């Protein structure tokens, strides 16, 4: 797998590059700031970009903004944010588009699990730390506690990838009834400020996290 690393800490950048190279991956570029990262992805066309959030020049959310910029031109690229910080403004859009991971440096406890997560994202999957999911969906309590049994059934089928029509057929309901249940789920999970697609993704994330699925 061809990987670009965007990380401003020289020690962490070089250490991560060595770890990934030892695991058999091809590190095609290392970038110490957001503009260099964007250029490296354009030049080398990797399979995966591993990006810190706080990078020069501003040392705020430059890495996350660079990830969004990269995703606009390379929608097929796997992107993993690997950071000590949780940033939600850009994460929601990236989560909704798939091929995305968001891991916290101080919560990566197993190297093999970390390497598996990178491969999973590059292959089109997701890898999200539960703390990140909790912050993104804006809740710390059990997000499913307020849902009715029928709403939980609907959400479970959504998590399996079913559309509203697919849910309706599985539960022998009308599509309009399912739409009503989905609207109630979104309201109870406080997901009313994003696009419809993003809200659906976040609802599924809440379900998977509460059920202990990664």
FIKE-772453 format. One line per 2 residues: number of its first residue (from 1); their letters; for each residue x, y, z of N, C-alpha, C. Coordinates in steps of 0.001 Angstrom, whole numbers, plus 500000, padded with zeros to 6 digits. Example, Ala and Ser with C-alpha at 12.3 -4.5 7.8 and 13.67 -1.06 7.14 Angstrom:
BEGIN
1 = as = 513190/494310/507800/512300/495500/507800/513200/496700/507800; 512850/497750/507080/513670/498940/507140/512900/500030/507870
//
This chain:
BEGIN
1 = xx = 500840/498806/500000/500000/500000/500000/500884/501257/500000; 500555/502202/499144/501315/503449/499028/500715/504491/499978
3 = xx = 501569/505052/500842/501083/505921/501909/501835/507244/501917; 501078/508330/502123/501641/509650/502410/501342/509974/503869
5 = xx = 502339/510490/504573/502172/510869/505979/502285/512387/506094; 501295/512991/506727/501327/514413/507021/501406/514628/508526
7 = xx = 502551/515039/509016/502793/515145/510466/503921/516144/510696; 503703/517136/511560/504725/518167/511757/505777/517774/512782
9 = xx = 505502/516787/513639/506504/516325/514591/507479/515392/513885; 508734/515793/513788/509720/515012/513050/509888/513620/513648
11 = xx = 509960/513525/514977/510156/512227/515611/508977/511291/515355; 507766/511820/515507/506588/510982/515282/506467/510616/513809
13 = xx = 506739/511581/512940/506645/511336/511497/507595/510217/511058; 508851/510318/511485/509839/509324/511085/509550/507967/511732
15 = xx = 509105/507989/512990/508785/506737/513665/507617/506022/513012; 506580/506780/512646/505424/506190/511980/505819/505639/510610
17 = xx = 506655/506405/509892/507108/505939/508584/507872/504628/508704; 508730/504505/509704/509483/503269/509898/508541/502106/510250
19 = xx = 507580/502376/511134/506627/501340/511515/505877/500811/510297; 505386/501719/509454/504604/501312/508289/505474/500632/507240
21 = xx = 506695/501112/507089/507607/500474/506139/507945/499049/506596; 508179/498885/507895/508476/497549/508423/507302/496591/508240
23 = xx = 506081/497171/508166/504889/496344/507954/504664/496042/506476; 505571/496514/505622/505498/496183/504203/504873/497228/503317
25 = xx = 504595/498426/503865/503975/499471/503068/505027/500383/502441; 504638/501044/501366/505528/501940/500635/505222/503381/501036
27 = xx = 506124/504004/501771/505931/505397/502191/506454/506282/501065; 505532/506862/500296/505924/507586/499091/506252/509051/499360
29 = xx = 505798/509611/500495/506113/511009/500804/505831/511291/502269; 506633/512202/502833/506427/512718/504186/506247/514224/504070
31 = xx = 505230/514756/504745/504942/516185/504669/504866/516765/506069; 505519/517911/506283/505556/518539/507601/504547/519658/507750
33 = xx = 503839/520023/506675/502812/521057/506775/501693/520756/505794; 500574/521447/505944/499384/521144/505150/499584/521382/503654
35 = xx = 500172/522503/503218/500382/522682/501773/501256/521589/501162; 502306/521187/501877/503172/520121/501372/502418/518801/501289
37 = xx = 501513/518572/502230/500710/517357/502214/499822/517306/500975; 499128/518396/500714/498238/518449/499542/499042/518209/498268
39 = xx = 500208/518835/498171/501056/518666/496991/501559/517234/496870; 501928/516618/497987/502442/515252/497964/501391/514267/497483
41 = xx = 500154/514455/497932/499078/513568/497485/498842/513733/495987; 498861/514967/495519/498667/515211/494086/499795/514619/493255
43 = xx = 501017/514704/493762/502183/514236/492998/502315/512714/492994; 502023/512085/494146/502326/510662/494297/501108/509745/494192
45 = xx = 499903/510297/494290/498669/509531/494164/498713/508243/495005; 498786/508393/496335/498872/507223/497219/497523/506525/497364
47 = xx = 497547/505403/498055/496319/504687/498405/495731/505195/499713; 496589/505796/500554/496174/506220/501889/496978/507428/502317
49 = xx = 496315/508350/503005/497002/509484/503627/496740/509441/505126; 497810/509469/505914/497706/509512/507371/498075/510927/507796
51 = xx = 497148/511621/508462/497267/513070/508625/497039/513482/510076; 497937/514307/510602/497700/514962/511888/496787/516151/511656
53 = xx = 496022/516524/512662/495087/517639/512496/495781/518975/512630; 496570/519138/513657/497225/520433/513901/498601/520441/513241
55 = xx = 498651/521121/512103/499883/521206/511325/500127/522669/510946; 501379/523024/510596/501635/524347/510043/500864/524485/508713
57 = xx = 500548/525705/508291/501115/526952/508828/500395/527536/510042; 499121/527175/510283/498366/527834/511353/498403/527070/512668
59 = xx = 498701/525765/512603/498710/524905/513795/497351/524885/514497; 496292/524940/513702/494938/524798/514254/494334/523512/513696
61 = xx = 493491/523625/512678/492906/522434/512062/493375/522271/510623; 494616/522693/510356/495131/522681/508980/495084/521287/508360
63 = xx = 495411/520270/509143/495404/518918/508609/494017/518464/508211; 493018/518758/509038/491646/518374/508723/491141/519125/507494
65 = xx = 491483/520402/507389/491072/521159/506210/491769/520651/504958; 493024/520265/505099/493738/519679/503968/493088/518364/503543
67 = xx = 492641/517580/504529/491975/516318/504218/490716/516555/503399; 489936/517555/503760/488738/517878/502985/489100/518320/501582
69 = xx = 490141/519115/501461/490575/519571/500140/491025/518389/499281; 491778/517491/499888/492250/516311/499165/491080/515444/498735
71 = xx = 490106/515276/499608/488964/514422/499306/488172/514946/498112; 488153/516244/497911/487419/516812/496775/487996/516371/495444
73 = xx = 489312/516188/495378/489952/515790/494126/490258/514297/494076; 490331/513645/495240/490649/512216/495296/489620/511492/496174
75 = xx = 488373/511379/495708/487327/510758/496548/487598/509297/496872; 488460/508650/496064/488743/507237/496293/489874/507015/497295
77 = xx = 490511/508096/497740/491653/507981/498639/491217/507690/500069; 491858/506714/500699/491642/506485/502113/492340/507558/502931
79 = xx = 491652/508094/503931/492209/509152/504777/492040/508756/506235; 493142/508797/506976/493100/508554/508418/493646/509780/509131
81 = xx = 492810/510407/509957/493286/511457/510844/493836/510778/512096; 495095/511036/512402/495755/510454/513566/496281/511610/514403
83 = xx = 495622/511867/515520/495898/513105/516237/495692/512932/517737; 496178/513898/518488/495882/513980/519913/494613/514777/520163
85 = xx = 494078/515390/519121/492967/516325/519263/491730/515821/518521; 490567/516203/519018/489304/515880/518360/488759/517144/517722
87 = xx = 488548/517103/516422/488033/518235/515666/486798/517759/514922; 485663/518399/515150/484408/517894/514603/483932/518640/513366
89 = xx = 484379/519852/513148/483820/520666/512059/484015/520008/510702; 485184/519451/510465/485464/518800/509189/485205/517303/509222
91 = xx = 485170/516720/510417/485072/515266/510526/483738/514728/510045; 482648/515452/510289/481326/514949/509907/481260/514696/508408
93 = xx = 481723/515649/507622/481688/515493/506169/482565/514325/505726; 483729/514188/506337/484644/513113/505950/484079/511742/506329
95 = xx = 483474/511650/507502/482856/510391/507916/481775/509986/506930; 480954/510945/506530/479832/510649/505649/480279/510138/504291
97 = xx = 481485/510488/503865/481967/510092/502547/482642/508725/502538; 482894/508152/503721/483513/506837/503789/485004/506878/503520
99 = xx = 485631/505682/503526/487086/505563/503358/487812/506510/504322; 487399/506455/505583/487877/507453/506541/488096/506828/507905
101 = xx = 489177/507243/508548/489451/506833/509914/489838/508038/510751; 489546/507957/512035/489916/509037/512958/490329/508355/514258
103 = xx = 491632/508313/514498/492178/507641/515664/492949/508634/516522; 492922/508418/517818/493631/509281/518756/494960/508631/519125
105 = xx = 496034/509405/519022/497376/508867/519221/497528/508174/520572; 496993/508786/521609/497201/508212/522937/496216/507089/523263
107 = xx = 495375/506712/522284/494451/505596/522482/494718/504456/521493; 495850/504521/520794/496265/503404/519950/497092/502464/520824
109 = xx = 496489/501378/521271/497114/500498/522253/497748/499254/521631; 497370/498945/520400/497854/497718/519772/498293/498027/518345
111 = xx = 499551/497748/518029/500092/498074/516704/499374/497295/515611; 499110/496030/515849/498444/495225/514821/497041/495754/514524
113 = xx = 496317/496153/515565/494989/496734/515359/495097/498027/514557; 496114/498826/514859/496321/500070/514133/496595/499796/512659
115 = xx = 497468/498852/512376/497788/498518/510987/496570/497963/510266; 495789/497146/510955/494558/496614/510361/493584/497741/510028
117 = xx = 493513/498753/510907/492616/499883/510670/493014/500644/509410; 494309/500826/509198/494769/501527/508003/494389/500759/506740
119 = xx = 494582/499460/506764/494231/498634/505608/492730/498685/505357; 491940/498642/506434/490490/498683/506311/490023/499987/505668
121 = xx = 490606/501102/506074/490225/502394/505495/490625/502467/504024; 491823/502024/503703/492277/502051/502311/491383/501196/501419
123 = xx = 490793/500147/502000/489922/499250/501242/488489/499763/501142; 488207/500918/501742/486875/501499/501642/486077/501520/502924
125 = xx = 486665/501053/504035/485948/501002/505295/486203/502208/506174; 485861/502069/507449/486053/503142/508415/486756/502602/509650
127 = xx = 487385/503506/510393/488037/503169/511656/487923/504391/512544; 487033/504331/513524/486726/505512/514325/486857/505206/515808
129 = xx = 487639/506028/516501/487738/505894/517941/486396/506259/518575; 485924/505487/519545/484636/505799/520172/484555/507208/520750
131 = xx = 485668/507733/521260/485654/509099/521787/485368/510105/520686; 485892/509838/519503/485638/510718/518362/484165/510658/517981
133 = xx = 483618/509444/517920/482211/509295/517558/481325/510018/518561; 481629/509857/519846/480832/510510/520877/480848/512023/520714
135 = xx = 481995/512581/520388/482089/514032/520207/481369/514476/518939; 481513/513688/517868/480889/514057/516598/479374/514049/516696
137 = xx = 478813/513025/517373/477358/512971/517467/476834/513793/518634; 477748/514356/519428/477361/515333/520428/476707/514780/521666
139 = xx = 476972/513517/521999/476376/512947/523201/477405/512151/523967; 477280/512123/525283/478133/511292/526125/477336/510172/526785
141 = xx = 476014/510337/526878/475172/509283/527450/474897/508232/526381; 474131/507192/526752/473713/506189/525779/472804/506873/524765
143 = xx = 473222/507000/523507/472422/507749/522544/471137/507050/522148; 471019/505760/522470/469841/505003/522038/468770/504888/523116
145 = xx = 469049/505424/524306/468143/505215/525433/466754/505775/525180; 466662/506842/524401/465364/507488/524187/464563/506868/523047
147 = xx = 465145/505937/522317/464459/505376/521158/463485/504278/521565; 462370/504194/520847/461400/503136/521073/461914/501834/520452
149 = xx = 461345/500686/520832/461760/499426/520212/461640/499449/518686; 460567/500037/518160/460406/500105/516708/461475/500999/516081
151 = xx = 461802/502105/516745/462847/502980/516216/464203/502281/516218; 464447/501466/517233/465686/500690/517263/465732/499685/516111
153 = xx = 464595/499073/515796/464539/498157/514657/464867/498893/513364; 464281/500064/513204/464527/500862/512005/465995/501244/511910
155 = xx = 466561/501698/513026/467960/502126/513026/468902/500955/512761; 468577/499784/513305/469406/498603/513058/469446/498269/511572
157 = xx = 468309/498390/510897/468269/498117/509456/468993/499211/508670; 468906/500437/509139/469692/501505/508524/471179/501195/508613
159 = xx = 471592/500663/509771/473004/500335/509971/473455/499213/509040; 472512/498382/508581/472830/497325/507625/472882/497850/506196
161 = xx = 472551/499139/506026/472644/499752/504711/471337/499858/503952; 470213/499555/504607/468930/499602/503928/468443/501049/503760
163 = xx = 467835/501328/502628/467154/502601/502421/465838/502594/503186; 465139/503745/503191/463833/503784/503845/462880/502764/503221
165 = xx = 462939/502635/501894/462077/501663/501233/462456/500242/501640; 463761/499980/501740/464201/498662/502160/463767/498340/503583
167 = xx = 463859/499323/504468/463398/499135/505852/461906/498846/505871; 461159/499594/505083/459705/499411/505040/459344/497988/504615
169 = xx = 460037/497481/503625/459742/496117/503152/460095/495068/504195; 461200/495284/504911/461617/494311/505921/460657/494285/507109
171 = xx = 460108/495446/507462/459264/495544/508658/457770/495567/508331; 457434/495407/507047/456037/495426/506627/455356/496734/507030
173 = xx = 456043/497834/506759/455514/499164/507028/455436/499937/505719; 454705/501050/505719/454734/501928/504560/456008/502768/504607
175 = xx = 456442/503222/503450/457646/504053/503415/457425/505350/504193; 456220/505895/504143/455916/507119/504893/456066/506890/506400
177 = xx = 455632/505717/506875/455783/505403/508299/457253/505327/508680; 458050/504710/507823/459487/504635/508091/460099/506028/508115
179 = xx = 459682/506886/507194/460193/508261/507178/459880/508967/508491; 458705/508701/509046/458324/509297/510329/459225/508775/511445
181 = xx = 459494/507479/511440/460396/506898/512446/461801/507484/512309; 462293/507609/511085/463638/508149/510867/463721/509585/511365
183 = xx = 462698/510376/511091/462688/511767/511568/462728/511814/513092; 461991/510907/513736/461996/510853/515194/463352/510445/515725
185 = xx = 463998/509478/515067/465344/509045/515471/466315/510207/515398; 466283/510955/514278/467188/512087/514104/466973/513131/515193
187 = xx = 465718/513382/515522/465410/514386/516552/465913/513926/517923; 465684/512659/518252/466093/512159/519566/467614/512080/519705
189 = xx = 468310/511894/518586/469767/511865/518624/470370/513252/518420; 469506/514267/518312/469955/515666/518155/470828/515829/516918
191 = xx = 470347/515312/515798/471109/515379/514547/470398/516270/513536; 469945/517420/513985/469133/518255/513112/469857/519355/512379
193 = xx = 471198/519449/512464/471893/520598/511896/472809/520238/510732; 472727/519016/510226/473589/518610/509129/472732/518246/507928
195 = xx = 473366/517841/506817/472620/517421/505648/471944/516083/505926; 470958/515731/505097/470212/514498/505312/471129/513280/505274
197 = xx = 472047/513260/504309/472967/512115/504206/473856/512034/505438; 474425/513175/505851/475291/513176/507027/474535/512762/508280
199 = xx = 473305/513220/508420/472502/512863/509592/472282/511359/509641; 472035/510757/508499/471822/509310/508453/473093/508565/508852
201 = xx = 474229/509036/508342/475502/508418/508690/475762/508531/510194; 475518/509693/510757/475772/509902/512178/474832/509065/513044
203 = xx = 473593/508898/512603/472668/508040/513336/473179/506602/513365; 473671/506131/512231/474228/504776/512170/475465/504671/513055
205 = xx = 476316/505699/513055/477489/505699/513920/477090/505602/515386; 476069/506336/515763/475596/506279/517151/475150/504870/517509
207 = xx = 474442/504219/516585/473967/502857/516824/475141/501887/516960; 476072/501948/516018/477197/501013/516039/478062/501200/517277
209 = xx = 478279/502463/517663/479088/502726/518856/478415/502205/520112; 477096/502446/520231/476369/501986/521411/476332/500461/521480
211 = xx = 476397/499808/520319/476373/498351/520280/477771/497742/520329; 478791/498609/520434/480147/498121/520555/480734/497605/519255
213 = xx = 480208/498071/518096/480712/497636/516795/481660/498699/516269; 482800/498282/515740/483769/499202/515167/483754/499117/513650
//
